Amino acid sequence: MLGLMSDIFRMIGNYRTFVNLDVFRAILAGMRTRSVVVVFGALTALFASGYGVMFTVLDDFRDQYGISEGALGLIVAMGFLSSFVAQVTIAPLADRGHARVMIVIGMAFNVAGLLGMAYGTTVAVLLTARFVMGVGVGLAYPAARRIVILAEPDQLGKNLGRMLACDVAGFAAGPAVSAVLVGPFGIAAPFLVIAALMVACFPLVTRTKVAEPADDAETPPRFAFDLLRIRPYLAALAMGSAVFMMIGAFDALWALVLDDLHASVLIANLGITLFAVPVVLFGSIGGRLAQSIGPFRYGTFGLLVGSVAMVAYGQAPSGGVMLAISVVHAINDGLTVSSSGVAVGLVVPVERQASAQGLLGGAETLVAGITATVIGQIYQHLGRTVAYTCCAGAMLALIVTGAVLSGTSWKLRDVSARRAPVSA
């Protein structure tokens, strides 16, 4: 009996007989990674849905509060401006071991901004609320992307694609939330619901385990502008700017052009929805393809297709043709637009990811805002064909610039093996 018990205890002690700990650890690591992507993906969607709601109630602000169209445009632009400044100047603090803190602060700012949008009835209040929301986005987005990249460097393309899909899905959900809540409960309702959901995410964010630099890691520079000395990073900035130049032109002209072509409202709304769906469906696939094929080659191909689509919009004889072009355009973008973010993830050191992603996001936001302003003037004075052709030409200049600056990184693919480990 004693011998049998001794054998049992010896077998229990030799637990490797029963459990492969390496496999068990890998399973746990995979679960933690998926948890990180799910938490920060959901958070990204909530940030975007706040903007999506605001975008759909601008006419209510005008009709109920008497706010002019010019003032409403300023309110929208204020969020982009404050987000740009925050991403370029404050977000790099996330690379100094403060990524989670930056996200929590960004969430708090966004909740405050949502409450301001819910109860504000004057230009001054709404302008301030939009400023605060923009700062929140500018603080949280780069930090969240840094966390997701470091959580699983081997899969950064797929995970960044998922983050992009969550961003677009959140924005697309905003109008649906407004449609359900504004009628029966008033303008404040959708903003309050999103604010409540974001507050509910605070415990998830604070409990999620994230990777931070090792204690002996070198402290990165305060700002990100030194990264502009990295030519492949400049190439990624050029690619991202081309993407958001295209987005800025599309957003500014789509409704106007279809109205001038006497297309139905259904086509106008359907086009916006169709543009969001492929990004949601194909975002992670596109990110993975960008990483495996090479983000510079893959992204350049996608941008060339996008520039051709812009030229085609200028020549389309009807709203139906515009919609057909947009379907092809949307599928292409859904599969390729994450390439610039993947390129940044591959060419910038791990300890600078928040700085790099923040500067990229800031540049993209700035380019989109400038493009939307300029393209509207071109359309007003020179017409649709010239406006879209000018956009395509400017995109082509950025595409060529990016290809030249990429240099030997043109063929760069997954290089996660060269990354230095970080402490969890």
Sequence and secondary structure as in RCSB ss.txt:
>XXXX:A:sequence
MLGLMSDIFRMIGNYRTFVNLDVFRAILAGMRTRSVVVVFGALTALFASGYGVMFTVLDDFRDQYGISEGALGLI
VAMGFLSSFVAQVTIAPLADRGHARVMIVIGMAFNVAGLLGMAYGTTVAVLLTARFVMGVGVGLAYPAARRIVIL
AEPDQLGKNLGRMLACDVAGFAAGPAVSAVLVGPFGIAAPFLVIAALMVACFPLVTRTKVAEPADDAETPPRFAF
DLLRIRPYLAALAMGSAVFMMIGAFDALWALVLDDLHASVLIANLGITLFAVPVVLFGSIGGRLAQSIGPFRYGT
FGLLVGSVAMVAYGQAPSGGVMLAISVVHAINDGLTVSSSGVAVGLVVPVERQASAQGLLGGAETLVAGITATVI
GQIYQHLGRTVAYTCCAGAMLALIVTGAVLSGTSWKLRDVSARRAPVSA
>XXXX:A:secstr
 HHHHHHHHHHHH GGGT  HHHHHHHHHHHHHHHHHHHHHHHHHHHHHHHHHHHHSHHHHHHHH   HHHHHHH
HHHHHHHHHHHHHHTGGGGGGTTHHHHHHHHHHHHHHHHHHHHH  SHHHHHHHHHHHHHHHHHHHHHHHHHHHH
H GGGHHHHHHHHHHHHHHHHHHHHHHHHHHHHHH THHHHHHHHHHHHHHHHHHHHS   B  TTS    SSSG
GGGG HHHHHHHHHHHHHHHHHHHHHHHHHHHHHHTT  HHHHHHHHHHHHHHHHHHHHHHHHHHHHH HHHHHH
HHHHHHHHHHHHHHH  SHHHHHHHHHHHHHHHHHHTTHHHHHHHHHS GGGHHHHHHHHHHHHHHHHHHHHHHH
HHHHHHH HHHHHHHHHHHHHHHHHHHHHHHGGGGG    GGG    B 
